[in-house]
Amino acid sequence: MLLYIGPTLFGFLMGFILGTRIKNNPESKINFPISSYLVVVLVALFMAWQIGPFPYYTDLPLASGFLAAIIGIVAGKIIFGR
Amino acid sequence: MSTILKIFVFPASLLIMCLGILTILGGHITPGGGFQGGAMIAGGFIFCAVVYGLKENPLNFSHSFMAAMESIGALTYIFIGLAGLVFSGFFLYNLGVDLNNLVPAFIQNIFDYPDPIHAGIIPYLNLMVGLKVLVGLSAVVIAFMQFNHVRENDDSDQDA
């Protein structure tokens, strides 16, 4: 199994940039705790598996760019999005 | 907006954004690319902005963030083009692929995109276009929503 660096790295970077912009608004009645992000990651894992090795890659049986993007979003939220 | 929408839309917009990123990443070999993926990411943001409004939106695209992303996208695109001009004599020459054998191997390795297709600078250009488009379309919607807010305030002042 060989993981291609390009889609993984740049998917993570784009997701990270977007994740840094997620901020919980204290004035809002709707807040998203850590558990909601866990659910989103699980759904994203299922979606990546359903999408398959996109686009025409054979490294993993799932869309590695999609998975890297959601990991990047969560990482960006945890590190900067407070 | 209803509470059900407010609970559903933010997680859904995260997944839409991931699909947009995937579209950008596959732009050099599949339908899609920077504009389409950027529009999908902006669609995720707009989804949130419409449901939560600008004040309560969990995705906070500030003016400085949008200015930085727009500038990074445009400048990196130009610099990649200028690198082609400097090393090969042609603006936006694909240094990573080097079909005409104009550049040394180490320059080709620098601009090579690390995946099995080896598309050179095309995926990088897609990424930069994606950044510009996601910010541009989001900025249009933010501006429209702020205009609407100002107009509503003016109307309420006139009524009073």
gemmi code that builds the backbone of each chain (N, CA, C; Angstrom):
import gemmi

chains = {
    "A": [
        ("MET", (0.850, -1.196, 0.000), (0.000, 0.000, 0.000), (0.883, 1.243, 0.000)),
        ("LEU", (0.650, 2.131, -0.955), (1.442, 3.350, -1.081), (0.497, 4.538, -1.016)),
        ("LEU", (0.742, 5.427, -0.063), (-0.124, 6.597, 0.083), (0.480, 7.745, -0.718)),
        ("TYR", (-0.273, 8.296, -1.676), (0.254, 9.383, -2.507), (0.252, 10.680, -1.705)),
        ("ILE", (1.375, 11.381, -1.767), (1.544, 12.571, -0.923), (0.680, 13.731, -1.425)),
        ("GLY", (0.581, 13.902, -2.747), (-0.075, 15.083, -3.312), (-1.479, 15.324, -2.809)),
        ("PRO", (-2.421, 14.431, -3.107), (-3.803, 14.681, -2.666), (-3.956, 14.687, -1.150)),
        ("THR", (-3.154, 13.869, -0.461), (-3.263, 13.819, 1.005), (-2.804, 15.136, 1.630)),
        ("LEU", (-1.658, 15.614, 1.183), (-1.099, 16.841, 1.766), (-1.959, 18.059, 1.423)),
        ("PHE", (-2.300, 18.210, 0.153), (-3.028, 19.418, -0.236), (-4.491, 19.366, 0.192)),
        ("GLY", (-5.056, 18.160, 0.273), (-6.401, 18.045, 0.855), (-6.406, 18.458, 2.317)),
        ("PHE", (-5.385, 18.015, 3.038), (-5.272, 18.401, 4.448), (-5.100, 19.912, 4.577)),
        ("LEU", (-4.255, 20.497, 3.720), (-4.001, 21.943, 3.804), (-5.275, 22.749, 3.541)),
        ("MET", (-6.003, 22.390, 2.486), (-7.240, 23.126, 2.170), (-8.248, 22.971, 3.302)),
        ("GLY", (-8.367, 21.746, 3.827), (-9.276, 21.525, 4.948), (-8.846, 22.311, 6.178)),
        ("PHE", (-7.545, 22.359, 6.411), (-7.024, 23.085, 7.571), (-7.364, 24.571, 7.478)),
        ("ILE", (-7.203, 25.136, 6.272), (-7.518, 26.561, 6.078), (-8.993, 26.809, 6.401)),
        ("LEU", (-9.865, 25.922, 5.925), (-11.297, 26.109, 6.201), (-11.612, 25.860, 7.672)),
        ("GLY", (-10.929, 24.877, 8.269), (-11.191, 24.553, 9.679), (-10.837, 25.675, 10.629)),
        ("THR", (-9.831, 26.477, 10.245), (-9.458, 27.592, 11.126), (-10.550, 28.642, 11.214)),
        ("ARG", (-11.466, 28.648, 10.261), (-12.521, 29.674, 10.252), (-13.757, 29.248, 11.033)),
        ("ILE", (-13.774, 28.030, 11.568), (-14.946, 27.567, 12.321), (-14.848, 28.101, 13.745)),
        ("LYS", (-15.828, 28.869, 14.130), (-15.814, 29.422, 15.484), (-17.201, 29.286, 16.096)),
        ("ASN", (-17.222, 28.799, 17.327), (-18.500, 28.716, 18.033), (-18.897, 30.097, 18.526)),
        ("ASN", (-20.090, 30.508, 18.147), (-20.572, 31.827, 18.556), (-21.269, 31.711, 19.914)),
        ("PRO", (-20.769, 32.373, 20.965), (-21.416, 32.238, 22.282), (-22.826, 32.816, 22.327)),
        ("GLU", (-23.145, 33.748, 21.405), (-24.491, 34.338, 21.394), (-25.508, 33.421, 20.730)),
        ("SER", (-25.021, 32.448, 19.954), (-25.937, 31.572, 19.240), (-26.498, 30.489, 20.163)),
        ("LYS", (-27.756, 30.075, 19.876), (-28.370, 29.011, 20.684), (-27.859, 27.633, 20.252)),
        ("ILE", (-27.349, 27.552, 19.048), (-26.873, 26.268, 18.526), (-25.355, 26.201, 18.687)),
        ("ASN", (-24.879, 25.230, 19.442), (-23.443, 25.005, 19.563), (-23.127, 23.587, 19.136)),
        ("PHE", (-21.951, 23.405, 18.555), (-21.544, 22.083, 18.091), (-20.392, 21.589, 18.949)),
        ("PRO", (-20.646, 20.645, 19.850), (-19.575, 20.134, 20.701), (-18.668, 19.172, 19.925)),
        ("ILE", (-17.648, 18.671, 20.614), (-16.676, 17.775, 19.979), (-17.366, 16.523, 19.436)),
        ("SER", (-18.390, 16.052, 20.144), (-19.060, 14.817, 19.716), (-19.689, 14.974, 18.335)),
        ("SER", (-20.174, 16.182, 18.008), (-20.771, 16.378, 16.692), (-19.709, 16.267, 15.593)),
        ("TYR", (-18.493, 16.736, 15.879), (-17.411, 16.602, 14.897), (-17.017, 15.133, 14.732)),
        ("LEU", (-17.103, 14.374, 15.817), (-16.814, 12.942, 15.741), (-17.798, 12.249, 14.805)),
        ("VAL", (-19.072, 12.618, 14.914), (-20.093, 12.049, 14.030), (-19.806, 12.431, 12.582)),
        ("VAL", (-19.428, 13.699, 12.357), (-19.120, 14.155, 10.997), (-17.947, 13.363, 10.421)),
        ("VAL", (-16.925, 13.103, 11.244), (-15.766, 12.335, 10.767), (-16.183, 10.913, 10.406)),
        ("LEU", (-17.042, 10.307, 11.217), (-17.495, 8.944, 10.916), (-18.302, 8.913, 9.615)),
        ("VAL", (-19.185, 9.894, 9.440), (-19.966, 9.972, 8.194), (-19.029, 10.197, 7.009)),
        ("ALA", (-18.019, 11.058, 7.207), (-17.057, 11.329, 6.129), (-16.271, 10.069, 5.775)),
        ("LEU", (-15.932, 9.266, 6.786), (-15.223, 8.007, 6.531), (-16.078, 7.075, 5.679)),
        ("PHE", (-17.351, 7.009, 6.000), (-18.276, 6.179, 5.221), (-18.401, 6.719, 3.792)),
        ("MET", (-18.520, 8.055, 3.670), (-18.625, 8.657, 2.332), (-17.368, 8.382, 1.518)),
        ("ALA", (-16.195, 8.522, 2.149), (-14.933, 8.288, 1.434), (-14.843, 6.846, 0.950)),
        ("TRP", (-15.338, 5.938, 1.768), (-15.329, 4.524, 1.371), (-16.286, 4.287, 0.205)),
        ("GLN", (-17.442, 4.960, 0.234), (-18.410, 4.813, -0.853), (-17.902, 5.456, -2.147)),
        ("ILE", (-17.194, 6.598, -2.030), (-16.649, 7.257, -3.225), (-15.589, 6.368, -3.876)),
        ("GLY", (-14.789, 5.698, -3.052), (-13.741, 4.826, -3.580), (-12.472, 5.601, -3.861)),
        ("PRO", (-11.466, 4.961, -4.453), (-10.182, 5.631, -4.688), (-10.277, 6.666, -5.803)),
        ("PHE", (-10.783, 7.832, -5.472), (-10.956, 8.912, -6.441), (-9.700, 9.750, -6.496)),
        ("PRO", (-9.211, 10.270, -7.597), (-9.610, 9.967, -8.966), (-8.634, 8.999, -9.609)),
        ("TYR", (-9.071, 7.822, -9.831), (-8.285, 6.759, -10.496), (-7.036, 6.376, -9.714)),
        ("TYR", (-7.010, 6.625, -8.408), (-5.862, 6.205, -7.624), (-6.101, 4.777, -7.148)),
        ("THR", (-5.016, 4.118, -6.736), (-5.157, 2.750, -6.249), (-4.457, 2.583, -4.900)),
        ("ASP", (-4.221, 3.707, -4.224), (-3.449, 3.622, -2.977), (-4.271, 3.029, -1.842)),
        ("LEU", (-5.491, 3.515, -1.669), (-6.358, 3.060, -0.581), (-7.721, 2.711, -1.166)),
        ("PRO", (-8.510, 1.894, -0.494), (-9.856, 1.607, -1.018), (-10.852, 2.726, -0.752)),
        ("LEU", (-10.391, 3.898, -0.346), (-11.274, 5.043, -0.117), (-10.633, 6.321, -0.653)),
        ("ALA", (-11.440, 7.375, -0.738), (-10.961, 8.639, -1.297), (-10.051, 9.322, -0.284)),
        ("SER", (-8.739, 9.223, -0.518), (-7.782, 9.729, 0.474), (-7.844, 11.254, 0.585)),
        ("GLY", (-8.115, 11.957, -0.533), (-8.210, 13.413, -0.489), (-9.383, 13.875, 0.356)),
        ("PHE", (-10.500, 13.171, 0.234), (-11.701, 13.499, 1.017), (-11.430, 13.315, 2.507)),
        ("LEU", (-10.798, 12.193, 2.827), (-10.501, 11.902, 4.236), (-9.490, 12.902, 4.796)),
        ("ALA", (-8.475, 13.237, 3.976), (-7.485, 14.235, 4.428), (-8.153, 15.578, 4.653)),
        ("ALA", (-9.135, 15.917, 3.815), (-9.817, 17.205, 3.961), (-10.594, 17.281, 5.269)),
        ("ILE", (-11.318, 16.222, 5.617), (-12.106, 16.287, 6.868), (-11.179, 16.249, 8.082)),
        ("ILE", (-10.076, 15.513, 7.974), (-9.097, 15.532, 9.081), (-8.490, 16.929, 9.208)),
        ("GLY", (-8.229, 17.570, 8.070), (-7.705, 18.935, 8.099), (-8.688, 19.915, 8.712)),
        ("ILE", (-9.956, 19.765, 8.387), (-10.977, 20.662, 8.957), (-11.022, 20.519, 10.475)),
        ("VAL", (-11.027, 19.274, 10.949), (-11.095, 19.051, 12.404), (-9.815, 19.548, 13.075)),
        ("ALA", (-8.656, 19.302, 12.425), (-7.391, 19.778, 13.000), (-7.357, 21.296, 13.060)),
        ("GLY", (-7.807, 21.952, 11.981), (-7.844, 23.413, 11.973), (-8.774, 23.968, 13.020)),
        ("LYS", (-9.914, 23.292, 13.198), (-10.871, 23.733, 14.228), (-10.253, 23.593, 15.628)),
        ("ILE", (-9.583, 22.462, 15.865), (-9.025, 22.235, 17.210), (-7.885, 23.212, 17.494)),
        ("ILE", (-7.035, 23.459, 16.487), (-5.840, 24.275, 16.736), (-6.149, 25.771, 16.734)),
        ("PHE", (-6.889, 26.255, 15.720), (-7.087, 27.706, 15.604), (-8.537, 28.146, 15.774)),
        ("GLY", (-9.482, 27.258, 15.528), (-10.877, 27.696, 15.485), (-11.544, 27.725, 16.840)),
        ("ARG", (-11.142, 28.648, 17.682), (-11.730, 28.726, 19.022), (-12.408, 30.069, 19.241)),
    ],
    "B": [
        ("MET", (-34.975, 30.528, 10.728), (-34.901, 29.142, 10.255), (-35.202, 28.177, 11.405)),
        ("SER", (-35.676, 26.996, 11.051), (-36.073, 26.044, 12.082), (-34.848, 25.410, 12.752)),
        ("THR", (-35.077, 24.841, 13.931), (-33.985, 24.235, 14.692), (-33.423, 23.018, 13.962)),
        ("ILE", (-34.298, 22.275, 13.295), (-33.829, 21.086, 12.563), (-32.810, 21.497, 11.503)),
        ("LEU", (-33.130, 22.570, 10.766), (-32.180, 23.049, 9.757), (-30.884, 23.495, 10.401)),
        ("LYS", (-30.996, 24.178, 11.531), (-29.788, 24.694, 12.174), (-28.888, 23.566, 12.686)),
        ("ILE", (-29.476, 22.455, 13.061), (-28.664, 21.314, 13.515), (-28.048, 20.579, 12.326)),
        ("PHE", (-28.779, 20.511, 11.223), (-28.348, 19.696, 10.094), (-27.329, 20.400, 9.197)),
        ("VAL", (-27.497, 21.711, 9.000), (-26.805, 22.387, 7.898), (-25.294, 22.479, 8.102)),
        ("PHE", (-24.845, 22.763, 9.313), (-23.399, 22.932, 9.504), (-22.606, 21.649, 9.234)),
        ("PRO", (-23.005, 20.491, 9.808), (-22.279, 19.254, 9.453), (-22.369, 18.932, 7.965)),
        ("ALA", (-23.547, 19.189, 7.356), (-23.682, 18.922, 5.920), (-22.761, 19.827, 5.114)),
        ("SER", (-22.625, 21.075, 5.545), (-21.759, 21.994, 4.793), (-20.291, 21.571, 4.898)),
        ("LEU", (-19.904, 20.984, 6.031), (-18.524, 20.477, 6.134), (-18.280, 19.376, 5.104)),
        ("LEU", (-19.263, 18.486, 4.950), (-19.106, 17.397, 3.983), (-19.116, 17.937, 2.546)),
        ("ILE", (-19.958, 18.955, 2.294), (-19.975, 19.575, 0.958), (-18.616, 20.202, 0.654)),
        ("MET", (-18.037, 20.846, 1.663), (-16.719, 21.451, 1.462), (-15.666, 20.391, 1.151)),
        ("CYS", (-15.754, 19.241, 1.839), (-14.804, 18.153, 1.560), (-14.963, 17.651, 0.123)),
        ("LEU", (-16.196, 17.565, -0.354), (-16.413, 17.159, -1.747), (-15.823, 18.187, -2.704)),
        ("GLY", (-15.933, 19.474, -2.338), (-15.332, 20.530, -3.158), (-13.827, 20.383, -3.221)),
        ("ILE", (-13.221, 20.096, -2.068), (-11.764, 19.907, -2.041), (-11.379, 18.702, -2.897)),
        ("LEU", (-12.159, 17.636, -2.820), (-11.881, 16.442, -3.624), (-11.997, 16.753, -5.116)),
        ("THR", (-12.973, 17.611, -5.476), (-13.127, 18.011, -6.883), (-11.918, 18.798, -7.356)),
        ("ILE", (-11.406, 19.672, -6.489), (-10.196, 20.424, -6.856), (-9.015, 19.476, -7.035)),
        ("LEU", (-8.881, 18.512, -6.102), (-7.723, 17.608, -6.134), (-7.730, 16.695, -7.357)),
        ("GLY", (-8.916, 16.387, -7.887), (-8.988, 15.527, -9.068), (-9.135, 16.303, -10.358)),
        ("GLY", (-8.924, 17.613, -10.303), (-9.212, 18.462, -11.461), (-8.347, 18.193, -12.671)),
        ("HIS", (-7.165, 17.627, -12.489), (-6.283, 17.428, -13.633), (-6.594, 16.159, -14.415)),
        ("ILE", (-7.400, 15.252, -13.875), (-7.706, 14.027, -14.621), (-9.187, 13.692, -14.659)),
        ("THR", (-10.012, 14.410, -13.930), (-11.448, 14.134, -13.961), (-12.196, 15.435, -14.227)),
        ("PRO", (-13.481, 15.360, -14.599), (-14.258, 16.598, -14.734), (-14.253, 17.364, -13.421)),
        ("GLY", (-14.139, 18.653, -13.525), (-14.042, 19.480, -12.323), (-12.746, 20.253, -12.363)),
        ("GLY", (-12.359, 20.784, -11.249), (-11.137, 21.566, -11.183), (-11.281, 22.684, -10.187)),
        ("GLY", (-10.445, 23.704, -10.357), (-10.403, 24.773, -9.369), (-11.701, 25.540, -9.256)),
        ("PHE", (-12.268, 25.949, -10.377), (-13.490, 26.755, -10.303), (-14.644, 25.947, -9.721)),
        ("GLN", (-14.816, 24.727, -10.239), (-15.960, 23.925, -9.793), (-15.835, 23.559, -8.324)),
        ("GLY", (-14.654, 23.142, -7.908), (-14.452, 22.792, -6.500), (-14.598, 24.003, -5.594)),
        ("GLY", (-14.032, 25.141, -6.045), (-14.167, 26.367, -5.258), (-15.615, 26.783, -5.127)),
        ("ALA", (-16.383, 26.610, -6.215), (-17.804, 26.943, -6.150), (-18.542, 26.015, -5.185)),
        ("MET", (-18.134, 24.742, -5.129), (-18.767, 23.813, -4.180), (-18.456, 24.211, -2.735)),
        ("ILE", (-17.207, 24.600, -2.481), (-16.841, 25.035, -1.123), (-17.611, 26.300, -0.757)),
        ("ALA", (-17.676, 27.236, -1.718), (-18.457, 28.454, -1.464), (-19.924, 28.103, -1.243)),
        ("GLY", (-20.412, 27.072, -1.941), (-21.785, 26.623, -1.740), (-22.027, 26.154, -0.310)),
        ("GLY", (-21.046, 25.433, 0.246), (-21.150, 25.021, 1.652), (-21.216, 26.212, 2.577)),
        ("PHE", (-20.388, 27.216, 2.307), (-20.410, 28.426, 3.142), (-21.751, 29.161, 2.994)),
        ("ILE", (-22.221, 29.278, 1.743), (-23.475, 30.006, 1.505), (-24.641, 29.289, 2.179)),
        ("PHE", (-24.606, 27.958, 2.148), (-25.621, 27.149, 2.836), (-25.714, 27.576, 4.310)),
        ("CYS", (-24.560, 27.684, 4.957), (-24.516, 28.101, 6.365), (-24.980, 29.544, 6.518)),
        ("ALA", (-24.510, 30.431, 5.619), (-24.822, 31.860, 5.757), (-26.324, 32.106, 5.618)),
        ("VAL", (-26.962, 31.351, 4.717), (-28.402, 31.551, 4.522), (-29.185, 31.062, 5.742)),
        ("VAL", (-28.767, 29.930, 6.311), (-29.546, 29.345, 7.406), (-29.282, 30.066, 8.735)),
        ("TYR", (-28.005, 30.327, 9.044), (-27.676, 30.924, 10.353), (-27.682, 32.444, 10.325)),
        ("GLY", (-27.560, 33.042, 9.140), (-27.363, 34.486, 9.070), (-25.886, 34.804, 9.275)),
        ("LEU", (-25.518, 36.032, 8.984), (-24.088, 36.371, 9.059), (-23.574, 36.421, 10.492)),
        ("LYS", (-24.420, 36.834, 11.439), (-23.937, 36.999, 12.813), (-23.702, 35.664, 13.512)),
        ("GLU", (-24.589, 34.698, 13.295), (-24.495, 33.421, 14.011), (-23.810, 32.336, 13.193)),
        ("ASN", (-23.263, 32.702, 12.047), (-22.655, 31.700, 11.175), (-21.416, 31.087, 11.844)),
        ("PRO", (-21.371, 29.753, 12.006), (-20.167, 29.146, 12.597), (-18.941, 29.244, 11.693)),
        ("LEU", (-19.150, 29.434, 10.386), (-18.015, 29.640, 9.471), (-17.785, 31.139, 9.335)),
        ("ASN", (-16.759, 31.615, 9.971), (-16.534, 33.048, 10.051), (-15.481, 33.472, 9.037)),
        ("PHE", (-15.921, 33.895, 7.842), (-14.990, 34.389, 6.824), (-14.817, 35.889, 7.032)),
        ("SER", (-13.744, 36.281, 7.702), (-13.533, 37.698, 7.966), (-12.960, 38.379, 6.720)),
        ("HIS", (-12.968, 39.699, 6.758), (-12.456, 40.463, 5.614), (-10.977, 40.179, 5.399)),
        ("SER", (-10.205, 40.135, 6.485), (-8.760, 39.911, 6.339), (-8.469, 38.511, 5.799)),
        ("PHE", (-9.262, 37.521, 6.256), (-9.079, 36.153, 5.750), (-9.342, 36.095, 4.250)),
        ("MET", (-10.439, 36.729, 3.828), (-10.779, 36.674, 2.406), (-9.733, 37.413, 1.572)),
        ("ALA", (-9.273, 38.556, 2.079), (-8.251, 39.306, 1.338), (-6.965, 38.482, 1.222)),
        ("ALA", (-6.593, 37.799, 2.326), (-5.360, 37.000, 2.305), (-5.485, 35.835, 1.324)),
        ("MET", (-6.596, 35.120, 1.355), (-6.758, 33.956, 0.485), (-6.788, 34.368, -0.985)),
        ("GLU", (-7.500, 35.454, -1.272), (-7.579, 35.957, -2.652), (-6.181, 36.345, -3.151)),
        ("SER", (-5.427, 37.011, -2.293), (-4.091, 37.463, -2.699), (-3.151, 36.274, -2.883)),
        ("ILE", (-3.212, 35.319, -1.940), (-2.336, 34.135, -2.051), (-2.645, 33.376, -3.334)),
        ("GLY", (-3.923, 33.202, -3.632), (-4.320, 32.480, -4.844), (-3.803, 33.161, -6.095)),
        ("ALA", (-4.031, 34.459, -6.208), (-3.633, 35.180, -7.426), (-2.117, 35.243, -7.545)),
        ("LEU", (-1.442, 35.572, -6.448), (0.014, 35.755, -6.520), (0.728, 34.438, -6.795)),
        ("THR", (0.274, 33.346, -6.162), (0.931, 32.065, -6.414), (0.746, 31.632, -7.866)),
        ("TYR", (-0.448, 31.875, -8.404), (-0.697, 31.577, -9.824), (0.300, 32.327, -10.702)),
        ("ILE", (0.453, 33.634, -10.427), (1.370, 34.450, -11.226), (2.814, 33.969, -11.049)),
        ("PHE", (3.186, 33.627, -9.802), (4.568, 33.192, -9.560), (4.862, 31.867, -10.262)),
        ("ILE", (3.892, 30.959, -10.291), (4.098, 29.695, -11.019), (4.282, 29.986, -12.507)),
        ("GLY", (3.476, 30.918, -13.021), (3.624, 31.315, -14.423), (4.974, 31.944, -14.689)),
        ("LEU", (5.412, 32.828, -13.773), (6.707, 33.493, -13.949), (7.866, 32.502, -13.836)),
        ("ALA", (7.699, 31.474, -12.991), (8.741, 30.445, -12.889), (8.924, 29.760, -14.237)),
        ("GLY", (7.819, 29.495, -14.916), (7.907, 28.932, -16.260), (8.639, 29.863, -17.209)),
        ("LEU", (8.344, 31.166, -17.093), (8.997, 32.160, -17.954), (10.489, 32.220, -17.689)),
        ("VAL", (10.871, 32.157, -16.408), (12.286, 32.262, -16.046), (13.063, 31.023, -16.489)),
        ("PHE", (12.513, 29.842, -16.216), (13.297, 28.623, -16.452), (13.202, 28.093, -17.885)),
        ("SER", (12.113, 28.438, -18.591), (11.958, 27.862, -19.929), (11.760, 28.908, -21.020)),
        ("GLY", (11.427, 30.133, -20.626), (11.171, 31.164, -21.629), (9.706, 31.285, -22.005)),
        ("PHE", (8.848, 30.466, -21.419), (7.417, 30.518, -21.735), (6.620, 30.713, -20.458)),
        ("PHE", (5.709, 31.694, -20.452), (4.875, 31.929, -19.281), (3.929, 30.736, -19.086)),
        ("LEU", (3.806, 30.270, -17.849), (2.958, 29.124, -17.474), (3.394, 27.822, -18.162)),
        ("TYR", (4.658, 27.717, -18.515), (5.160, 26.448, -19.062), (5.083, 25.378, -17.971)),
        ("ASN", (4.659, 24.181, -18.339), (4.478, 23.131, -17.336), (5.839, 22.540, -16.954)),
        ("LEU", (6.465, 23.155, -15.953), (7.821, 22.759, -15.560), (7.864, 21.347, -14.986)),
        ("GLY", (6.785, 20.911, -14.365), (6.776, 19.588, -13.742), (6.743, 18.459, -14.747)),
        ("VAL", (6.207, 18.709, -15.931), (6.135, 17.675, -16.968), (7.278, 17.847, -17.971)),
        ("ASP", (7.517, 19.076, -18.411), (8.631, 19.416, -19.304), (8.614, 18.577, -20.579)),
        ("LEU", (7.576, 18.738, -21.366), (7.438, 17.951, -22.597), (8.520, 18.284, -23.623)),
        ("ASN", (9.013, 19.528, -23.609), (9.992, 19.937, -24.615), (11.440, 19.817, -24.146)),
        ("ASN", (11.646, 19.228, -22.974), (13.001, 19.051, -22.413), (13.769, 20.379, -22.355)),
        ("LEU", (13.183, 21.358, -21.715), (13.796, 22.682, -21.641), (14.462, 22.960, -20.308)),
        ("VAL", (14.110, 22.215, -19.261), (14.612, 22.549, -17.921), (15.368, 21.358, -17.337)),
        ("PRO", (16.285, 21.623, -16.386), (17.012, 20.518, -15.742), (16.090, 19.640, -14.898)),
        ("ALA", (16.580, 18.478, -14.550), (15.739, 17.495, -13.842), (15.341, 17.969, -12.453)),
        ("PHE", (16.227, 18.709, -11.756), (15.874, 19.102, -10.389), (14.753, 20.143, -10.380)),
        ("ILE", (14.695, 21.004, -11.422), (13.567, 21.950, -11.532), (12.277, 21.169, -11.789)),
        ("GLN", (12.375, 20.167, -12.635), (11.195, 19.342, -12.939), (10.691, 18.650, -11.673)),
        ("ASN", (11.615, 18.184, -10.832), (11.209, 17.510, -9.598), (10.528, 18.471, -8.621)),
        ("ILE", (10.977, 19.720, -8.592), (10.387, 20.693, -7.672), (8.920, 20.935, -8.019)),
        ("PHE", (8.622, 21.075, -9.311), (7.274, 21.430, -9.733), (6.404, 20.218, -10.046)),
        ("ASP", (6.931, 19.037, -9.776), (6.151, 17.828, -10.056), (5.124, 17.597, -8.946)),
        ("TYR", (3.903, 17.263, -9.341), (2.863, 16.968, -8.349), (2.968, 15.493, -7.966)),
        ("PRO", (3.137, 15.194, -6.670), (3.420, 13.797, -6.278), (2.190, 12.895, -6.290)),
        ("ASP", (1.798, 12.468, -7.446), (0.775, 11.433, -7.586), (1.117, 10.604, -8.826)),
        ("PRO", (0.434, 9.496, -9.098), (0.879, 8.628, -10.196), (0.763, 9.256, -11.573)),
        ("ILE", (-0.062, 10.311, -11.730), (-0.256, 10.902, -13.054), (0.881, 11.869, -13.397)),
        ("HIS", (1.486, 12.492, -12.409), (2.569, 13.476, -12.582), (2.142, 14.584, -13.543)),
        ("ALA", (1.146, 15.358, -13.122), (0.576, 16.389, -13.997), (1.323, 17.712, -13.916)),
        ("GLY", (2.406, 17.776, -13.186), (3.191, 19.000, -13.152), (2.512, 20.112, -12.374)),
        ("ILE", (2.421, 21.303, -12.999), (1.893, 22.461, -12.261), (0.371, 22.553, -12.303)),
        ("ILE", (-0.290, 21.707, -13.084), (-1.750, 21.847, -13.263), (-2.502, 21.721, -11.931)),
        ("PRO", (-2.212, 20.712, -11.078), (-2.937, 20.650, -9.793), (-2.684, 21.868, -8.906)),
        ("TYR", (-1.482, 22.429, -8.955), (-1.195, 23.628, -8.154), (-2.034, 24.808, -8.656)),
        ("LEU", (-2.131, 24.937, -9.975), (-2.962, 26.014, -10.521), (-4.425, 25.807, -10.121)),
        ("ASN", (-4.875, 24.537, -10.147), (-6.241, 24.246, -9.718), (-6.469, 24.672, -8.279)),
        ("LEU", (-5.512, 24.376, -7.412), (-5.647, 24.746, -5.992), (-5.755, 26.258, -5.829)),
        ("MET", (-4.930, 26.986, -6.560), (-4.943, 28.447, -6.428), (-6.244, 29.036, -6.970)),
        ("VAL", (-6.703, 28.516, -8.111), (-7.988, 28.978, -8.651), (-9.114, 28.650, -7.673)),
        ("GLY", (-9.025, 27.465, -7.039), (-10.040, 27.078, -6.050), (-10.094, 28.048, -4.893)),
        ("LEU", (-8.924, 28.458, -4.402), (-8.891, 29.436, -3.302), (-9.558, 30.740, -3.719)),
        ("LYS", (-9.212, 31.218, -4.918), (-9.771, 32.490, -5.384), (-11.280, 32.406, -5.549)),
        ("VAL", (-11.746, 31.309, -6.133), (-13.177, 31.195, -6.414), (-13.985, 31.046, -5.130)),
        ("LEU", (-13.477, 30.237, -4.182), (-14.248, 30.060, -2.949), (-14.394, 31.377, -2.203)),
        ("VAL", (-13.334, 32.192, -2.219), (-13.416, 33.493, -1.552), (-14.284, 34.461, -2.350)),
        ("GLY", (-14.119, 34.446, -3.668), (-14.872, 35.393, -4.497), (-16.368, 35.192, -4.396)),
        ("LEU", (-16.822, 33.959, -4.541), (-18.265, 33.703, -4.486), (-18.814, 33.941, -3.081)),
        ("SER", (-18.036, 33.570, -2.062), (-18.483, 33.823, -0.682), (-18.602, 35.324, -0.431)),
        ("ALA", (-17.641, 36.088, -0.966), (-17.663, 37.540, -0.749), (-18.885, 38.172, -1.397)),
        ("VAL", (-19.285, 37.665, -2.559), (-20.482, 38.201, -3.223), (-21.708, 38.012, -2.335)),
        ("VAL", (-21.844, 36.796, -1.785), (-23.023, 36.509, -0.952), (-22.986, 37.323, 0.354)),
        ("ILE", (-21.796, 37.435, 0.948), (-21.687, 38.238, 2.176), (-22.074, 39.683, 1.884)),
        ("ALA", (-21.595, 40.223, 0.754), (-21.935, 41.608, 0.400), (-23.428, 41.773, 0.203)),
        ("PHE", (-24.065, 40.833, -0.510), (-25.516, 40.926, -0.733), (-26.266, 40.882, 0.595)),
        ("MET", (-25.840, 39.984, 1.502), (-26.549, 39.869, 2.787), (-26.364, 41.131, 3.623)),
        ("GLN", (-25.179, 41.730, 3.547), (-24.969, 42.974, 4.295), (-25.757, 44.127, 3.683)),
        ("PHE", (-25.841, 44.185, 2.344), (-26.670, 45.223, 1.701), (-28.114, 45.079, 2.157)),
        ("ASN", (-28.588, 43.836, 2.179), (-29.966, 43.571, 2.578), (-30.197, 44.038, 4.017)),
        ("HIS", (-29.221, 43.771, 4.881), (-29.314, 44.173, 6.288), (-29.378, 45.697, 6.399)),
        ("VAL", (-28.532, 46.387, 5.634), (-28.525, 47.861, 5.667), (-29.848, 48.405, 5.155)),
        ("ARG", (-30.381, 47.805, 4.079), (-31.645, 48.283, 3.514), (-32.785, 48.097, 4.500)),
        ("GLU", (-32.798, 46.940, 5.192), (-33.851, 46.703, 6.188), (-33.777, 47.730, 7.317)),
        ("ASN", (-32.534, 48.060, 7.736), (-32.378, 49.075, 8.785), (-32.867, 50.437, 8.307)),
        ("ASP", (-32.572, 50.774, 7.040), (-33.034, 52.060, 6.492), (-34.552, 52.119, 6.441)),
        ("ASP", (-35.172, 50.991, 6.007), (-36.630, 50.945, 5.930), (-37.246, 51.113, 7.324)),
        ("SER", (-36.668, 50.447, 8.323), (-37.220, 50.555, 9.687), (-37.040, 51.978, 10.236)),
        ("ASP", (-35.936, 52.663, 9.862), (-35.741, 54.056, 10.288), (-36.785, 54.975, 9.677)),
        ("GLN", (-37.071, 54.726, 8.371), (-38.073, 55.572, 7.693), (-39.461, 55.362, 8.275)),
        ("ASP", (-39.775, 54.077, 8.612), (-41.090, 53.797, 9.207), (-41.232, 54.495, 10.557)),
        ("ALA", (-40.139, 54.517, 11.329), (-40.195, 55.156, 12.637), (-40.294, 56.686, 12.464)),
    ],
}
model = gemmi.Model(1)
for chain_id, residues in chains.items():
    chain = gemmi.Chain(chain_id)
    for i, (resn, *xyz) in enumerate(residues, 1):
        res = gemmi.Residue()
        res.name, res.seqid = resn, gemmi.SeqId(i, " ")
        for name, pos in zip(("N", "CA", "C"), xyz):
            atom = gemmi.Atom()
            atom.name, atom.element = name, gemmi.Element(name[0])
            atom.pos, atom.b_iso = gemmi.Position(*pos), 0.0
            res.add_atom(atom)
        chain.add_residue(res)
    model.add_chain(chain)
structure = gemmi.Structure()
structure.add_model(model)
structure.setup_entities()
